[in-house]
């Protein structure tokens, strides 16, 4: 069995246990990709101790953002608008059309800087990596999907995970926020004392840095994203939160303290993407 990067999975444990697919997401940039094996080892070891069967893989493909010369874009845009009528127009009308289209493209380049364009591109790539993990888990018929980004920093033991494990292994659609980084006091969360002391539930995700979702919840969330194509353009955190907000059936659980922190928000790693406008930038004040 192969991962999305052609690496062999490592099935472990017994055949009659809950089957979890543990995926690491990284970029082929910098040194953070070297952290993925250690993160996957820690998670799979913790799950195996609870009797789960784990498979693991990584998503690290990274397309390059290629800038298209303005005159090429202008010409393609003009031909797309006019089609075959282009050859039947007079020289003056053709020149005027080129100037209008070219002017709009130049104005767009001035309004949106190169860095912002690259940031949007990289955010969309990160969303596609998360969706690739979702598709793989559904294709493999995994019971639970665990996703870790390369800036996840382990913050707590997995003891609290045992409280959510029965729900994840059931048919009840469940999303479990393993990661944290934002001030949760800003969000409308309810007490989940039926899970355990300090647990909360809501209809959003904290960050996309670390989470797990069972198959029932993943199917609902994947269908929601497919019906909302613009969700691919808002960033991974907002895409996941949007899928949860649009579906009341999926229960999103928050443990008393996160099992993983977002290393970028906490200032442990430098950001590879522009700061998201969806979530607060800065340490989680609710834990201080």
Protein Blocks (a to p, Z undefined) as FASTA:
>chain_A
ZZfkopacddedjfkbccddddddddfehjklmmmmmmmmmmmmmmmmnopacdddddfb
dcddddddfklmmmmmmmmmnmmmlmmpcfklmmmmmmmmmmmmmmmmmmpcfklmmmmm
mmmmmmmmmmmmmmmmmmnopabdcdddfkbccfbdcklmmmmmmmmmmmbdcdddfbgc
bafklpccdddfknoghiacddddfbfmbccddfklmmmmmmmmmmmmmlmmnojklmmm
mmmmmpmkbccdddfbdfbdcfklnomaccfbdcdfkbccdddfklZZ
